[in-house]
Amino acid sequence: MEEAILVSGRFVRRPTRQGNVFRQYGRERIMRRLGIVIPAYNVAFPLKRLLKQVGKQLTDDVAVVVVDDGSSDNTLQVAQQFESEAVRVLHKENGGVGSARNLGIEECDSEYIWFVDADDGIAPNAIAILLKAIGEKPSDCYLFGFDKLRGKSAETIVNSEAKSYDTSREMAGNFNRLFGENLLNPLWNKLFRKEIIEREDLRFSSISSGEDAEFVLRFLSRAQSMDVLTDVLYRYRLLSDTSSAHKSHPNYIGDHRQMFKALTDYCSTTGSSATAIKARWAAETAMGFRWNVFNGLEGKGKYRQFSKEVKLRQPEMEALIASLGDCPRQGGLRGLIARSVPLSYLFIKTRLFVANIQGGAREIMNNPGVLPKVLVATIRFGMWAEHIRPRILGLPFRLLHRLVELLFCKLLLNCDISVKAEIGQGLTIYHPYGIFVNSGAKIGRDFTCRAYTTIGNKGTDNERDGCPTIGDGVNVGVGAKIIGPITVGSNCSIGANAVVTHSFADGNVLVGIPAKAI
């Protein structure tokens, strides 16, 4: 028997193949054992790193689907560099991570699906371990550990005991223990049997907070078995544990209401009490609500605004927690903080202060050599002094900084880095001589520069006008210049003595005068 297929723009006839083979866009789609779905939006550099990790582990049993969610940088082009029989790249209009994953589900032909975020990583032997687990004992779901990476520090979260649960009753009876260490919410520390996803028509909702936990709970309420692995297979990269990692979500309570409903539905379906999980969610959501209010304030740090907004929405928040049913409220100091407006405000401000101190200390110590450490410490001290209010209280600190800046930075190192510039955490300086940064510059996190770097404008009357905006993770070579009202995307590398006068998207390598992408 023959069939007609589209190959290189024309129809040809060939024998029909039997078995788990599908065709789309002129290519065969073969049913694999494991499918990896990677949603990607403006993550060119980390996506390249991840696909290299995945590529080293690919076998005939693995398929990868990368879904570019309408990126404005070169994420799509980076993904297409890795396209092969095993790696498919799809492009869609921007619709959020949930819609990207939903497309990945539809286009991934595999027995199991692993959802992996583009800015994270996987262990060197992750795929081999998962394929071995699937081959030895098929299960509806596999749960494994992960490393939470914060800068150069790491925290490992994993179940201490490998165990198989062969019925939904067993899973429900051990629910609190299984997910007691924050293993429930994440999506990427689990494998899901695709047959259940398709049979039950499970898809990601459009909520912006809690969609992972909601999907996990909907799946588990329909699963009949689970295998727990003690292997640490995923690397979750956490940018920050301060409020910058907690964006303000306008529909915070509505999103959590949907997530809570998934938990109560799971409990009613399986008979699980999930008491410990409910108590944890209630406490975390109550405090998260206050973080969310704080992050939504303009000119943060205004207690009256914070108090007014919390009290206005507190009844809605209480109704949300009550929807969990009978669960113990957190007691002790943490419970008191979560229930008190002034204490929660003080807690948030203190957390931010401590996190900034810790981040500053890590940043300074990560710089190579004594002179770079002292230079970065001087810059951060000056920035701190500039923000003291009322300004009269900061006067002694500003005077001290200007003295150190004059003697150490300007006279000894010939550096002039304005403390009014916006520079994200993770500043690293090599060979700290002759570096100039204008007061109007905006520089992202993890910026690296070297001797004789210049970042400024084209000589306007107001030195703060017409300065560059630089993304996260940019690495600048010796003598490079970044000039004018331009934007340099995240994770760009700028060669020695390059002169950048035009905007560039994320992930580019820039060389020459004027600089061009290569």
VEXTI-153143 format. One line per 5 residues: number of its first residue (from 0); their letters; for each residue y negated, z negated, x of C-alpha. Coordinates in nm, 3 decimals, padded with zeros to 5 digits. Each point is the difference from the previous one (the first is absolute). Example, Ala and Ser with C-alpha at 12.3 -4.5 7.8 and 13.67 -1.06 7.14 Angstrom:
BEGIN
0 = as = 00.450/-00.780/01.230; -00.344/00.066/00.137
% end
This chain:
BEGIN
0 = meeai = 00.000/00.000/00.000; -00.347/00.091/00.126; -00.351/-00.116/-00.077; -00.353/00.125/00.066; -00.230/-00.225/00.204
5 = lvsgr = -00.354/00.041/00.130; -00.012/00.030/00.380; -00.316/00.094/00.189; -00.165/00.141/-00.310; 00.288/00.221/-00.122
10 = fvrrp = 00.318/-00.052/-00.200; 00.334/00.030/00.179; 00.355/-00.047/-00.121; 00.239/-00.249/00.156; 00.313/-00.193/-00.098
15 = trqgn = -00.061/-00.305/-00.219; 00.062/-00.327/00.182; 00.175/-00.279/-00.182; -00.069/-00.372/00.014; -00.318/-00.204/00.022
20 = vfrqy = -00.236/00.284/00.092; -00.334/00.064/-00.168; -00.258/00.274/00.055; -00.377/-00.018/-00.018; -00.278/00.212/00.152
25 = greri = 00.261/00.224/00.162; 00.181/-00.274/00.194; 00.311/-00.203/-00.061; -00.028/-00.361/-00.101; 00.315/-00.188/00.094
30 = mrrlg = 00.096/-00.337/-00.144; -00.022/-00.254/00.284; 00.117/-00.355/00.031; -00.346/-00.147/00.074; -00.344/00.128/-00.100
35 = ivipa = -00.323/-00.130/00.153; -00.314/00.045/-00.213; -00.331/-00.031/00.187; -00.328/00.014/-00.199; -00.290/00.089/00.227
40 = ynvaf = -00.376/-00.007/-00.050; -00.243/00.036/00.293; 00.249/-00.147/00.250; 00.037/00.283/00.251; 00.046/-00.213/00.310
45 = plkrl = 00.238/-00.269/-00.132; 00.197/00.265/-00.193; 00.064/00.187/00.323; 00.122/-00.321/00.162; 00.231/-00.074/-00.295
50 = lkqvg = 00.145/00.352/-00.019; 00.080/-00.014/00.371; 00.191/-00.325/-00.061; 00.185/00.149/-00.296; 00.067/00.330/00.179
55 = kqltd = 00.188/-00.172/00.281; 00.245/-00.146/-00.253; 00.060/00.295/-00.234; 00.356/00.104/-00.081; 00.152/00.247/-00.246
60 = dvavv = 00.021/-00.286/-00.251; -00.377/-00.057/-00.011; -00.282/00.184/-00.178; -00.372/-00.076/00.033; -00.268/00.085/-00.257
65 = vvddg = -00.363/-00.041/00.109; -00.248/00.016/-00.288; -00.359/00.069/00.103; -00.215/-00.153/-00.274; -00.300/00.231/00.035
70 = ssdnt = -00.108/-00.124/00.344; -00.345/00.100/00.126; 00.104/-00.022/00.366; 00.278/00.191/00.181; 00.285/-00.211/-00.138
75 = lqvaq = 00.158/00.306/-00.163; -00.014/00.201/00.323; 00.155/-00.288/00.197; 00.284/-00.027/-00.253; 00.062/00.375/00.011
80 = qfese = 00.057/-00.020/00.376; 00.320/-00.194/-00.076; 00.121/00.219/-00.287; 00.365/00.105/00.030; 00.319/00.030/-00.203
85 = avrvl = 00.007/-00.380/-00.019; -00.375/-00.063/-00.036; -00.186/00.139/-00.302; -00.378/-00.019/-00.034; -00.166/00.008/-00.342
90 = hkeng = -00.369/00.012/-00.084; -00.166/-00.117/-00.322; -00.343/-00.089/-00.130; -00.104/-00.357/00.068; 00.143/-00.231/-00.265
95 = gvgsa = 00.093/-00.320/00.180; 00.305/-00.127/00.182; 00.200/-00.048/-00.319; -00.030/00.364/-00.103; 00.090/00.110/00.354
100 = rnlgi = 00.315/-00.211/-00.008; 00.089/00.134/-00.344; -00.015/00.356/00.133; 00.214/-00.112/00.294; 00.262/-00.138/-00.240
105 = eecds = 00.017/00.331/-00.185; 00.027/00.208/00.316; 00.232/-00.220/00.207; 00.367/00.098/-00.040; 00.190/-00.303/00.127
110 = eyiwf = 00.229/-00.278/-00.113; -00.245/-00.269/00.114; -00.377/-00.007/00.044; -00.196/-00.194/00.259; -00.376/-00.015/-00.062
115 = vdadd = -00.184/-00.020/00.333; -00.379/-00.029/00.038; -00.159/00.245/00.243; -00.193/-00.262/00.196; 00.305/-00.220/00.068
120 = giapn = 00.308/00.046/00.218; 00.378/-00.033/00.003; 00.237/-00.160/00.252; 00.161/00.234/00.257; 00.346/-00.035/-00.159
125 = aiail = -00.108/-00.044/-00.364; 00.146/00.320/-00.143; 00.337/-00.041/00.175; 00.034/-00.357/-00.131; -00.084/00.104/-00.356
130 = lkaig = 00.242/00.294/00.005; 00.273/-00.228/00.132; -00.068/-00.255/-00.278; 00.013/00.272/-00.266; 00.321/00.140/00.141
135 = ekpsd = 00.177/-00.335/00.026; -00.092/-00.133/-00.344; -00.204/00.199/-00.251; -00.240/-00.219/-00.198; -00.284/00.055/-00.245
140 = cylfg = -00.255/-00.158/00.233; -00.020/-00.112/00.363; -00.242/-00.271/00.110; -00.095/-00.041/00.368; -00.255/-00.173/00.221
145 = fdklr = -00.332/00.111/00.143; -00.250/-00.088/00.271; -00.354/-00.074/-00.115; -00.219/00.127/00.284; -00.353/-00.135/00.034
150 = gksae = -00.160/00.130/00.318; 00.235/-00.095/00.282; 00.165/-00.284/-00.192; 00.304/00.039/-00.224; 00.167/-00.206/-00.271
155 = tivns = 00.358/00.079/-00.100; 00.097/-00.041/-00.366; 00.370/00.036/-00.078; 00.279/-00.169/-00.193; 00.206/-00.226/00.224
160 = eaksy = 00.337/00.093/-00.154; 00.161/00.340/-00.060; 00.155/00.004/-00.345; 00.120/00.234/-00.274; -00.075/-00.050/-00.369
165 = dtsre = 00.230/00.207/-00.219; -00.134/-00.084/-00.346; -00.344/-00.030/-00.158; 00.091/-00.358/-00.096; 00.054/-00.089/00.368
170 = magnf = -00.329/00.160/00.096; -00.190/-00.179/-00.276; 00.158/-00.336/00.087; -00.114/00.033/00.362; -00.338/00.159/-00.074
175 = nrlfg = -00.212/-00.290/00.126; 00.195/-00.026/00.325; 00.019/00.374/00.055; -00.373/00.053/-00.020; -00.124/-00.340/00.107
180 = enlln = -00.162/00.126/00.319; -00.232/00.267/-00.141; 00.278/00.259/00.002; -00.045/00.096/-00.367; -00.338/00.172/-00.015
185 = plwnk = 00.030/00.262/00.276; 00.149/00.336/-00.082; 00.083/00.111/00.352; 00.257/-00.271/00.087; 00.246/00.138/-00.255
190 = lfrke = 00.219/00.303/-00.066; 00.029/00.112/-00.362; 00.285/00.200/-00.155; -00.167/00.311/-00.135; 00.248/00.043/-00.286
195 = iiere = -00.140/-00.318/-00.161; -00.359/00.114/00.054; 00.071/00.330/-00.174; 00.225/-00.137/-00.275; -00.253/-00.267/-00.098
200 = dlrfs = -00.299/00.229/00.058; -00.160/-00.253/00.235; -00.335/00.108/00.142; -00.300/-00.167/00.159; -00.285/-00.097/-00.230
205 = sissg = -00.365/00.074/00.069; -00.103/-00.363/00.064; -00.175/-00.058/00.332; 00.137/-00.347/00.072; 00.361/-00.111/-00.038
210 = edaef = 00.159/00.339/-00.067; 00.266/-00.058/00.268; 00.121/-00.330/-00.147; -00.003/00.147/-00.350; 00.223/00.291/00.104
215 = vlrfl = 00.239/-00.231/00.190; 00.042/-00.227/-00.302; 00.054/00.290/-00.241; 00.270/00.132/00.232; 00.171/-00.335/00.057
220 = sraqs = 00.023/-00.067/-00.373; 00.222/00.309/-00.021; 00.194/-00.041/00.326; 00.352/-00.141/00.002; 00.041/-00.070/00.372
225 = mdvlt = -00.194/-00.080/00.315; 00.085/-00.036/00.367; -00.217/-00.226/00.216; -00.026/00.097/00.368; -00.123/-00.227/00.278
230 = dvlyr = -00.129/00.297/00.199; -00.376/00.039/00.054; -00.058/00.370/-00.067; -00.365/00.039/-00.104; -00.331/-00.059/00.179
235 = yrlls = -00.285/-00.081/-00.233; -00.340/00.034/00.165; -00.257/-00.240/-00.141; -00.357/00.081/00.097; -00.151/-00.336/-00.090
240 = dtssa = 00.074/-00.324/-00.179; -00.364/-00.052/-00.096; -00.176/00.125/-00.308; -00.028/00.349/00.147; 00.370/00.034/-00.077
245 = hkshp = -00.066/-00.110/-00.362; -00.209/00.272/-00.158; -00.174/-00.076/-00.323; 00.209/00.136/-00.288; -00.201/00.040/-00.323
250 = nyigd = 00.318/-00.025/-00.209; 00.160/-00.284/00.198; 00.105/-00.202/-00.306; 00.122/00.304/-00.193; 00.211/00.119/00.293
255 = hrqmf = 00.154/-00.343/00.046; 00.069/-00.025/-00.372; 00.217/00.310/00.032; 00.171/-00.141/00.309; 00.064/-00.335/-00.171
260 = kaltd = 00.149/00.180/-00.300; 00.249/00.170/00.231; 00.109/-00.344/00.125; 00.034/-00.155/-00.346; 00.188/00.310/-00.120
265 = ycstt = 00.237/-00.037/00.295; 00.061/-00.364/-00.089; 00.069/00.076/-00.367; 00.231/00.291/00.090; 00.204/-00.180/00.267
270 = gssat = -00.030/-00.364/-00.104; -00.159/-00.099/00.330; -00.253/-00.284/-00.006; -00.182/00.121/00.316; -00.182/-00.334/-00.004
275 = aikar = -00.094/-00.001/00.367; -00.123/00.361/-00.010; -00.210/-00.071/-00.310; -00.155/-00.308/00.160; -00.084/00.195/00.315
280 = waaet = -00.147/00.290/-00.193; -00.208/-00.234/-00.215; -00.148/-00.174/00.305; -00.056/00.319/00.200; -00.155/00.180/-00.296
285 = amgfr = -00.236/-00.288/-00.079; -00.129/-00.002/00.358; 00.010/00.379/00.021; -00.220/00.014/-00.309; -00.264/-00.204/00.182
290 = wnvfn = 00.028/00.220/00.311; -00.045/00.301/-00.226; -00.315/-00.147/-00.157; -00.137/-00.090/00.343; 00.059/00.352/00.136
295 = glegk = -00.175/00.150/-00.301; -00.326/-00.186/00.063; -00.295/00.184/00.143; -00.136/-00.174/00.305; 00.308/-00.225/00.011
300 = gkyrq = -00.033/-00.369/00.051; -00.208/-00.076/-00.307; 00.161/-00.297/-00.168; -00.187/00.027/-00.331; 00.121/00.355/-00.055
305 = fskev = 00.352/-00.102/00.094; 00.003/-00.303/-00.231; -00.142/00.193/-00.294; 00.251/00.285/00.031; 00.302/-00.230/00.044
310 = klrqp = -00.091/-00.215/-00.301; -00.066/00.309/-00.211; 00.346/00.146/00.066; 00.197/-00.325/00.037; 00.132/-00.004/-00.362
315 = emeal = 00.145/00.349/00.051; 00.154/-00.116/00.326; 00.156/-00.306/-00.164; 00.148/00.219/-00.275; 00.151/00.225/00.266
320 = iaslg = 00.176/-00.288/00.176; 00.114/-00.142/-00.334; 00.173/00.334/-00.070; 00.255/-00.090/00.268; 00.136/-00.265/-00.233
325 = dcprq = 00.126/-00.337/00.118; -00.064/-00.019/00.374; -00.120/-00.294/00.212; -00.359/00.012/00.118; -00.053/-00.048/00.370
330 = gglrg = -00.103/-00.355/00.081; -00.152/-00.165/00.303; -00.304/00.123/00.187; 00.073/00.373/-00.047; 00.031/-00.046/-00.376
335 = liars = -00.324/-00.196/-00.010; -00.181/00.272/00.197; 00.131/00.272/-00.232; -00.133/-00.186/-00.307; -00.341/-00.104/00.139
340 = vplsy = -00.289/00.247/00.020; -00.192/-00.175/00.282; 00.316/-00.076/00.199; 00.131/00.355/-00.031; -00.338/00.137/00.109
345 = lfikt = -00.003/-00.235/00.300; 00.360/00.095/00.079; -00.082/00.373/00.001; -00.305/-00.047/00.221; 00.200/-00.220/00.239
350 = rlfva = 00.288/00.249/00.015; -00.241/00.280/00.082; -00.170/-00.208/00.269; 00.329/-00.103/00.162; 00.140/00.352/-00.022
355 = niqgg = -00.312/00.140/00.166; 00.024/-00.258/00.280; 00.369/00.074/00.052; -00.059/00.374/-00.015; -00.287/-00.030/00.246
360 = areim = 00.211/-00.203/00.241; 00.285/00.254/-00.017; -00.246/00.283/00.049; -00.154/-00.159/00.309; 00.335/-00.087/00.160
365 = nnpgv = 00.137/00.350/-00.064; -00.271/00.150/00.220; 00.107/00.078/00.359; -00.166/-00.205/00.274; -00.273/-00.261/00.013
370 = lpkvl = -00.306/00.223/-00.036; 00.118/00.176/-00.320; 00.096/-00.337/-00.151; -00.344/-00.147/00.072; -00.177/00.313/-00.125
375 = vatir = 00.188/00.004/-00.332; -00.052/-00.376/-00.040; -00.374/00.047/00.059; -00.019/00.279/-00.258; 00.183/-00.203/-00.265
380 = fgmwa = -00.208/-00.310/00.069; -00.317/00.204/-00.046; 00.125/00.151/-00.326; 00.087/-00.345/-00.130; -00.345/-00.134/00.094
385 = ehirp = -00.169/00.292/-00.179; 00.168/-00.093/-00.328; -00.088/-00.370/-00.008; -00.207/-00.085/-00.308; -00.266/-00.128/-00.031
390 = rilgl = -00.104/00.187/00.313; -00.187/-00.298/00.144; 00.333/-00.178/00.049; 00.131/00.289/00.207; -00.304/00.021/00.228
395 = pfrll = 00.144/-00.212/00.287; 00.323/00.203/-00.003; -00.187/00.332/-00.003; -00.214/-00.109/00.294; 00.310/-00.105/00.193
400 = hrlve = 00.166/00.332/-00.074; -00.303/00.199/00.112; -00.007/-00.186/00.330; 00.370/00.067/00.065; -00.041/00.359/-00.121
405 = llfck = -00.287/00.060/00.242; 00.162/-00.156/00.307; 00.362/00.101/-00.055; 00.011/00.307/-00.224; -00.315/00.189/00.097
410 = lllnc = -00.070/-00.098/00.361; 00.357/-00.044/00.129; 00.196/00.253/-00.209; -00.279/00.235/-00.112; 00.133/-00.022/-00.357
415 = disvk = -00.206/-00.005/-00.318; 00.220/-00.056/-00.305; -00.212/-00.095/-00.299; 00.112/-00.305/-00.195; -00.138/00.171/-00.312
420 = aeigq = 00.262/00.274/00.024; 00.301/-00.030/-00.230; 00.314/-00.032/00.215; 00.335/-00.090/-00.155; 00.254/-00.242/00.144
425 = gltiy = 00.216/00.114/00.290; -00.273/00.122/00.238; 00.150/00.080/00.341; -00.208/00.094/00.305; 00.130/00.137/00.331
430 = hpygi = -00.231/00.012/00.304; -00.302/-00.155/-00.175; -00.285/00.183/00.171; -00.279/00.213/-00.145; 00.109/-00.023/-00.365
435 = fvnsg = -00.267/00.057/-00.266; 00.043/-00.052/-00.376; -00.296/00.051/-00.234; -00.081/-00.257/-00.269; 00.070/00.249/-00.281
440 = akigr = 00.354/00.084/00.112; 00.291/-00.081/-00.232; 00.330/-00.041/00.182; 00.336/-00.083/-00.157; 00.284/-00.226/00.109
445 = dftcr = 00.194/00.029/00.327; -00.266/00.202/00.182; 00.065/00.065/00.369; -00.265/00.125/00.243; -00.054/00.033/00.372
450 = aytti = -00.281/00.013/00.255; -00.311/00.206/-00.079; 00.081/00.046/-00.368; -00.308/00.073/-00.213; -00.016/-00.031/-00.379
455 = gnkgt = -00.338/00.066/-00.159; -00.245/00.239/-00.164; -00.198/00.300/00.118; -00.314/-00.196/00.079; -00.150/-00.064/-00.344
460 = dnerd = -00.297/-00.233/-00.050; 00.221/-00.256/-00.172; 00.288/-00.083/00.232; 00.225/-00.093/-00.295; -00.031/00.345/-00.161
465 = gcpti = 00.233/00.288/00.072; 00.279/-00.195/00.170; 00.375/00.076/-00.009; 00.263/-00.152/-00.225; 00.331/-00.044/00.181
470 = gdgvn = 00.333/-00.075/-00.168; 00.279/-00.239/00.096; 00.212/00.036/00.312; -00.230/00.239/00.189; 00.057/00.022/00.377
475 = vgvga = -00.290/00.121/00.217; 00.029/00.120/00.359; -00.232/-00.063/00.295; -00.348/00.146/-00.037; 00.046/00.128/-00.355
480 = kiigp = -00.301/00.033/-00.230; 00.003/-00.024/-00.382; -00.341/00.103/-00.127; -00.168/00.051/-00.336; 00.065/-00.065/-00.371
485 = itvgs = 00.364/00.105/00.019; 00.336/-00.146/-00.101; 00.294/-00.026/00.238; 00.320/-00.064/-00.194; 00.253/-00.274/00.067
490 = ncsig = 00.252/00.025/00.284; -00.192/00.269/00.189; 00.019/00.022/00.379; -00.311/00.113/00.187; 00.044/00.135/00.352
495 = anavv = -00.198/-00.098/00.309; -00.358/00.133/00.006; 00.038/00.165/-00.341; -00.318/00.032/-00.206; 00.070/-00.038/-00.372
500 = thsfa = -00.280/00.131/-00.223; 00.192/00.110/-00.311; 00.223/-00.183/-00.247; 00.378/00.005/00.037; 00.282/-00.111/-00.229
505 = dgnvl = 00.262/-00.264/00.080; 00.252/00.041/00.279; -00.178/00.264/00.211; -00.009/00.024/00.380; -00.352/00.096/00.108
510 = vgipa = -00.094/00.148/00.339; -00.280/00.202/00.155; -00.376/00.049/-00.030; -00.061/00.029/-00.288; 00.326/-00.164/-00.102
515 = kai = 00.266/00.205/-00.177; 00.330/-00.103/-00.153; 00.313/00.111/00.185
% end
